[in-house]
Amino acid sequence: MNSYSLAAIAFTLFSIAAAGFLTCGSLVRMLMFLELMLNAANIALVGLGHNAASQAYAAMLLAVAAAEAGVGLALIIMLASAFKTLEPENIKELKG
């Protein structure tokens, strides 16, 4: 597989994930689409950069994605317990 086909796959995956993120109605689905966008960035990094630095950036991005998923799920659980919903349209006010 050459780098152009990997770039096309990464662009397609990122586009589908961005469209899904903007159109879905659930916070959990939004988090899943965000993870897909990060995976598309990983594919682009590995496919377009053929040196060790791009591989290291991809490994670091995987660690950031794992931390982001954990923090995102914790925030979603807190919002779901406070507002009793996972729909972003129904969450209108945040109080400290």
Secondary structure, DSSP 8 states (H G I E B T S, - for coil): --HHHHHHHHHHHHHHHHHHHHH---HHHHHHHHHHHHHHHHHHHHHH--SHHHHHHHHHHHHHHHHHHHHHHHHHHHHHHHHS---GGG------
